[in-house]
Amino acid sequence: MLLVPALFTVAGGVAAILAIERVRDTARHQGTVAAVAHANATQARQAALALNGIAFLIGARNTAGPDTLGPGLAQIASRATAQHRTLVALAGDDADAQAALRASAASRNAALLALSPPITRDGLQRAGGSLGSAAGVLDALSQDAAAKERAADDRAKRVTVIALALAVLVVTACWWAFLALAGRMQRRHVDLLRHLADHDPLTGLGNRRALGAAAAALGDTSAALAMCDLDGFKTFNDRFGHVAGDALLRRVAERLAIVGSDAGARAFRLGGDEFCVLAPGIDPARLAELCRAALTDEGDGHRITASVGTAQLPDDGDLRGALLVADGRLYEVKRARYLSDPSADRRNAPRERTG
């Protein structure tokens, strides 16, 4: 039962970790974009300052030799192009970033066009202004990427908190479910032990302990007590085997259990083929008739009957005294039966009782 919540917990934890990692990957990506854009903007700004400085230095000459500035300008253009390609790749499907990169590329191209030979002071100044514009666009792109990085970090933190809270809730719920299940199983175990302590495992009838509790519950209420012993059960066991004997005991116990049930009677197995019925509000003789009818079993090759001795509570004493009285009367019934029936199997004859 607890395996399903545990699996859901593990699956949810893995999903939460993957979601957090995706958000953190987004944050790291935006941080890279911000860093590269900032570096590109810094380089463009430095190049603009350099060009403006050169324009100031050439002064009145108004022109500069291409051989002097060519290598430096080529190096600046190469670096700017490489960084631009890197930013385009990093921006991916971000429409705003791609628009900003197109604007910076246009400014860079305008700067390169202004530096076409002959290189003049005005061209240098125009190129510096264009590179300054590109730097401003790249700065805005860097700031936007940094803001997205912070937002992604905040989102990752929120997802982490939510995932932890859900994990705590699920673990707590599983723990309480486990405690509830354990308590339920313990109660069932206790109920089973209590049932086994009060009932005969073969027939399901109450045992001697249950008989004592039932008698104590009656108090001073008048009740009939019948002790029953099967006649011919040993012969049946020897002929058909103990498995058939157990099945016979279960059959007669089921019938005995309903004897006088309307009057609140209860049947008990005292051991072997001995049974007892405690029934308030019924005549002992009537109870003996009902018990004999319930314990009679006929079939292919066998006929089992029962001898019954009765007593009255509390007229014949407490439970112990009533059991002794009923047992004595049962012995007299069996003795009279075997004396009057010479064909009876003497192995079932009652032995002399003492005490």
C-alpha positions as CSV (number, residue, x, y, z in Angstrom):
1,M,0.0,0.0,0.0
2,L,2.8,2.4,0.9
3,L,4.8,1.5,-2.2
4,V,2.5,3.6,-4.5
5,P,3.0,6.9,-2.4
6,A,6.7,6.1,-2.2
7,L,7.0,5.7,-5.9
8,F,5.0,8.9,-6.4
9,T,7.3,10.7,-4.0
10,V,10.4,9.5,-5.8
11,A,9.0,10.4,-9.2
12,G,7.8,13.8,-8.0
13,G,11.3,14.4,-6.5
14,V,13.0,13.5,-9.8
15,A,10.6,15.7,-11.7
16,A,11.1,18.6,-9.3
17,I,14.9,18.3,-9.6
18,L,14.7,18.2,-13.4
19,A,12.4,21.3,-13.4
20,I,14.8,23.2,-11.1
21,E,17.8,22.3,-13.2
22,R,16.0,23.5,-16.4
23,V,15.3,26.8,-14.7
24,R,18.9,27.1,-13.5
25,D,20.1,26.2,-17.0
26,T,18.1,29.2,-18.3
27,A,19.5,31.4,-15.6
28,R,23.1,30.3,-16.4
29,H,22.4,30.8,-20.1
30,Q,21.1,34.3,-19.6
31,G,24.2,35.0,-17.4
32,T,26.4,34.0,-20.2
33,V,24.6,36.3,-22.7
34,A,24.8,39.1,-20.2
35,A,28.6,38.6,-19.8
36,V,29.4,38.3,-23.5
37,A,27.2,41.3,-24.3
38,H,28.9,43.4,-21.6
39,A,32.3,42.4,-22.9
40,N,31.3,43.3,-26.5
41,A,29.9,46.6,-25.3
42,T,33.1,47.4,-23.4
43,Q,35.2,46.6,-26.5
44,A,33.0,48.7,-28.7
45,R,33.2,51.6,-26.3
46,Q,37.0,51.3,-26.1
47,A,37.2,51.2,-29.9
48,A,35.0,54.3,-30.1
49,L,37.2,56.1,-27.6
50,A,40.3,55.1,-29.6
51,L,38.8,56.4,-32.8
52,N,37.8,59.7,-31.3
53,G,41.3,60.0,-29.9
54,I,42.9,59.3,-33.2
55,A,40.6,61.9,-34.8
56,F,41.8,64.4,-32.2
57,L,45.4,63.6,-32.8
58,I,45.4,63.9,-36.6
59,G,44.0,67.4,-36.0
60,A,44.5,69.8,-38.9
61,R,45.9,67.2,-41.2
62,N,42.3,65.8,-41.5
63,T,43.5,62.5,-42.9
64,A,45.4,59.5,-41.7
65,G,47.3,56.9,-43.7
66,P,45.5,53.6,-44.2
67,D,48.7,51.7,-43.6
68,T,48.9,53.2,-40.1
69,L,45.3,52.4,-39.0
70,G,44.5,49.4,-41.2
71,P,45.8,46.6,-39.0
72,G,44.2,48.0,-35.9
73,L,40.9,48.5,-37.5
74,A,41.0,45.0,-39.0
75,Q,41.6,43.5,-35.6
76,I,38.8,45.5,-34.1
77,A,36.4,44.4,-36.9
78,S,37.5,40.8,-36.5
79,R,36.8,40.7,-32.8
80,A,33.5,42.5,-33.1
81,T,32.4,40.0,-35.8
82,A,33.4,37.0,-33.7
83,Q,31.6,38.3,-30.6
84,H,28.5,39.2,-32.7
85,R,28.3,35.6,-34.0
86,T,28.7,34.3,-30.4
87,L,25.9,36.5,-29.2
88,V,23.6,35.5,-32.1
89,A,24.1,31.8,-31.3
90,L,23.5,32.4,-27.6
91,A,20.4,34.5,-28.2
92,G,18.7,31.6,-30.0
93,D,15.0,32.2,-30.4
94,D,14.9,35.3,-28.2
95,A,13.3,37.9,-30.5
96,D,14.2,40.9,-28.4
97,A,17.8,39.9,-28.2
98,Q,18.0,39.2,-31.9
99,A,16.6,42.6,-32.7
100,A,19.2,44.2,-30.4
101,L,21.9,42.3,-32.1
102,R,20.7,43.4,-35.6
103,A,20.8,47.0,-34.4
104,S,24.3,46.7,-33.0
105,A,25.4,45.0,-36.2
106,A,24.0,47.9,-38.3
107,S,25.9,50.4,-36.1
108,R,29.1,48.4,-36.5
109,N,28.7,48.2,-40.2
110,A,28.1,51.9,-40.3
111,A,31.3,52.4,-38.4
112,L,33.3,50.2,-40.8
113,L,31.8,52.1,-43.7
114,A,32.9,55.4,-42.2
115,L,36.4,54.0,-41.9
116,S,36.7,53.3,-45.6
117,P,39.7,55.0,-47.3
118,P,40.4,57.8,-47.4
119,I,40.3,57.8,-43.6
120,T,39.4,61.3,-42.4
121,R,38.9,62.9,-39.1
122,D,35.1,63.2,-39.8
123,G,35.0,59.5,-40.7
124,L,36.8,58.6,-37.5
125,Q,34.3,60.6,-35.5
126,R,31.3,59.1,-37.3
127,A,32.8,55.6,-36.7
128,G,33.3,56.3,-33.0
129,G,29.7,57.5,-32.7
130,S,28.4,54.4,-34.5
131,L,30.5,52.2,-32.2
132,G,29.2,54.1,-29.2
133,S,25.6,53.4,-30.4
134,A,26.5,49.7,-30.7
135,A,27.9,49.7,-27.2
136,G,24.7,51.3,-25.9
137,V,22.6,48.6,-27.6
138,L,24.9,45.9,-26.2
139,D,24.7,47.4,-22.7
140,A,20.9,47.3,-22.9
141,L,21.1,43.7,-24.1
142,S,23.5,42.8,-21.2
143,Q,21.2,44.5,-18.6
144,D,18.1,42.7,-20.1
145,A,19.9,39.3,-19.9
146,A,21.0,40.0,-16.4
147,A,17.4,40.8,-15.4
148,K,16.3,37.6,-17.0
149,E,19.0,35.7,-15.1
150,R,17.8,37.1,-11.8
151,A,14.2,36.3,-12.6
152,A,15.2,32.7,-13.5
153,D,17.2,32.4,-10.2
154,D,14.1,33.6,-8.3
155,R,11.9,31.2,-10.1
156,A,14.3,28.3,-9.4
157,K,14.2,29.3,-5.7
158,R,10.4,29.3,-5.7
159,V,10.3,25.9,-7.4
160,T,12.8,24.6,-4.9
161,V,10.7,25.8,-1.9
162,I,7.5,24.4,-3.5
163,A,9.2,21.1,-4.2
164,L,10.5,20.8,-0.7
165,A,7.1,21.7,0.8
166,L,5.4,19.1,-1.3
167,A,8.0,16.5,-0.4
168,V,7.5,17.3,3.3
169,L,3.7,17.0,2.9
170,V,3.9,13.7,1.0
171,V,6.4,12.2,3.4
172,T,4.3,13.4,6.4
173,A,1.1,12.0,4.7
174,C,2.9,8.7,4.0
175,W,4.1,8.5,7.6
176,W,0.6,9.1,9.0
177,A,-0.7,6.5,6.5
178,F,1.9,4.1,7.7
179,L,1.0,4.7,11.3
180,A,-2.7,4.3,10.6
181,L,-2.1,1.1,8.7
182,A,0.2,-0.2,11.4
183,G,-2.4,0.6,14.0
184,R,-5.1,-1.1,12.0
185,M,-3.0,-4.2,11.6
186,Q,-2.1,-4.2,15.3
187,R,-5.8,-4.0,16.2
188,R,-6.6,-6.8,13.8
189,H,-3.8,-8.8,15.3
190,V,-5.0,-8.1,18.9
191,D,-8.6,-9.0,17.8
192,L,-7.3,-12.3,16.3
193,L,-5.4,-13.2,19.4
194,R,-8.4,-12.4,21.6
195,H,-10.6,-14.5,19.3
196,L,-8.0,-17.4,19.5
197,A,-7.9,-17.1,23.2
198,D,-11.7,-17.4,23.6
199,H,-12.5,-19.9,20.8
200,D,-11.8,-23.4,19.7
201,P,-9.7,-23.4,16.6
202,L,-11.3,-26.5,15.0
203,T,-15.0,-25.7,15.4
204,G,-15.0,-21.9,16.1
205,L,-17.1,-22.4,19.2
206,G,-16.2,-20.8,22.5
207,N,-13.7,-22.6,24.8
208,R,-13.7,-23.0,28.6
209,R,-12.4,-19.4,29.0
210,A,-15.3,-18.1,27.0
211,L,-17.7,-20.3,29.0
212,G,-16.5,-18.7,32.2
213,A,-16.9,-15.2,30.8
214,A,-20.4,-16.0,29.6
215,A,-21.4,-17.4,32.9
216,A,-20.0,-14.4,34.8
217,A,-21.9,-12.1,32.5
218,L,-25.2,-13.8,33.4
219,G,-24.8,-12.8,37.1
220,D,-27.9,-14.1,39.0
221,T,-29.9,-14.7,35.9
222,S,-31.3,-18.2,35.7
223,A,-29.8,-20.3,32.9
224,A,-29.8,-23.9,31.8
225,L,-26.4,-25.7,31.4
226,A,-26.1,-28.8,29.2
227,M,-23.0,-30.9,28.9
228,C,-22.9,-33.1,25.8
229,D,-20.7,-36.1,24.8
230,L,-20.9,-37.9,21.5
231,D,-21.7,-41.6,21.5
232,G,-19.7,-43.7,19.1
233,F,-17.2,-41.0,18.1
234,K,-14.2,-43.2,18.9
235,T,-15.5,-45.9,16.6
236,F,-16.2,-43.4,13.9
237,N,-12.7,-42.0,14.2
238,D,-11.1,-45.5,14.0
239,R,-13.2,-46.4,11.0
240,F,-13.1,-43.2,8.9
241,G,-10.0,-41.5,10.2
242,H,-9.2,-38.3,12.1
243,V,-9.8,-36.0,9.1
244,A,-13.4,-37.3,8.8
245,G,-13.7,-37.1,12.6
246,D,-12.7,-33.4,12.5
247,A,-15.2,-32.8,9.7
248,L,-17.9,-34.5,11.9
249,L,-17.1,-32.3,14.8
250,R,-17.4,-29.1,12.7
251,R,-20.8,-30.3,11.3
252,V,-22.3,-31.0,14.7
253,A,-20.7,-27.8,16.1
254,E,-22.5,-25.7,13.5
255,R,-25.8,-27.2,14.4
256,L,-25.2,-26.9,18.1
257,A,-24.3,-23.2,17.7
258,I,-27.9,-22.4,16.6
259,V,-29.5,-24.3,19.4
260,G,-31.7,-21.9,21.4
261,S,-30.1,-18.9,19.6
262,D,-33.3,-17.0,19.8
263,A,-33.1,-17.3,23.6
264,G,-29.5,-16.1,23.6
265,A,-27.9,-19.5,24.0
266,R,-24.2,-20.1,23.4
267,A,-22.4,-23.3,22.5
268,F,-18.9,-24.2,23.7
269,R,-16.4,-27.0,23.0
270,L,-14.7,-28.2,26.1
271,G,-12.3,-30.6,24.4
272,G,-12.4,-33.8,22.3
273,D,-16.1,-34.7,21.6
274,E,-17.4,-32.8,24.7
275,F,-19.6,-29.8,24.2
276,C,-21.5,-27.5,26.5
277,V,-24.5,-25.1,25.9
278,L,-25.4,-22.3,28.2
279,A,-28.9,-21.0,27.6
280,P,-30.8,-18.5,29.9
281,G,-34.6,-18.6,30.1
282,I,-35.1,-22.2,28.9
283,D,-36.0,-25.4,30.6
284,P,-33.0,-27.8,31.0
285,A,-35.0,-30.8,29.7
286,R,-35.9,-28.9,26.5
287,L,-32.3,-27.8,26.1
288,A,-31.2,-31.5,26.4
289,E,-33.6,-32.4,23.6
290,L,-32.3,-29.7,21.3
291,C,-28.7,-30.6,22.0
292,R,-29.3,-34.3,21.2
293,A,-31.1,-33.4,18.0
294,A,-28.2,-31.1,16.9
295,L,-25.5,-33.6,17.8
296,T,-27.1,-36.5,16.0
297,D,-25.3,-37.2,12.7
298,E,-26.2,-40.0,10.3
299,G,-24.6,-41.0,7.0
300,D,-23.2,-43.8,5.0
301,G,-22.3,-46.5,7.5
302,H,-22.5,-44.4,10.6
303,R,-24.9,-43.0,13.2
304,I,-23.6,-40.7,15.9
305,T,-25.8,-39.7,18.9
306,A,-25.2,-37.8,22.0
307,S,-25.6,-38.1,25.8
308,V,-26.6,-35.0,27.6
309,G,-26.4,-34.0,31.3
310,T,-28.0,-30.8,32.5
311,A,-27.8,-28.4,35.4
312,Q,-29.5,-25.1,36.5
313,L,-27.7,-21.9,37.3
314,P,-27.7,-20.6,40.0
315,D,-29.8,-23.4,41.6
316,D,-27.0,-25.9,41.3
317,G,-24.3,-23.5,42.4
318,D,-21.9,-21.3,40.5
319,L,-20.4,-22.4,37.1
320,R,-18.0,-24.8,38.6
321,G,-20.6,-26.5,40.7
322,A,-23.1,-26.6,37.9
323,L,-20.5,-28.2,35.6
324,L,-19.9,-30.9,38.2
325,V,-23.6,-31.5,38.5
326,A,-24.1,-31.7,34.7
327,D,-21.1,-33.9,34.3
328,G,-22.4,-36.3,36.9
329,R,-25.8,-36.5,35.2
330,L,-24.0,-37.0,31.9
331,Y,-22.1,-39.9,33.3
332,E,-25.3,-41.5,34.6
333,V,-27.0,-41.1,31.2
334,K,-24.0,-42.8,29.4
335,R,-23.8,-45.5,32.1
336,A,-27.5,-46.3,31.7
337,R,-27.2,-46.4,27.9
338,Y,-24.3,-48.8,27.9
339,L,-25.9,-51.0,30.6
340,S,-29.1,-51.2,28.6
341,D,-27.4,-51.8,25.2
342,P,-25.2,-55.0,25.3
343,S,-24.3,-54.4,21.6
344,A,-22.6,-51.1,22.3
345,D,-18.9,-50.7,21.7
346,R,-17.4,-51.1,25.1
347,R,-14.4,-48.9,24.1
348,N,-16.9,-46.0,24.5
349,A,-18.2,-47.0,27.8
350,P,-17.7,-44.5,30.6
351,R,-15.0,-45.2,33.2
352,E,-15.8,-45.0,36.9
353,R,-15.3,-41.4,38.0
354,T,-13.9,-40.5,41.3
355,G,-14.0,-37.3,43.3
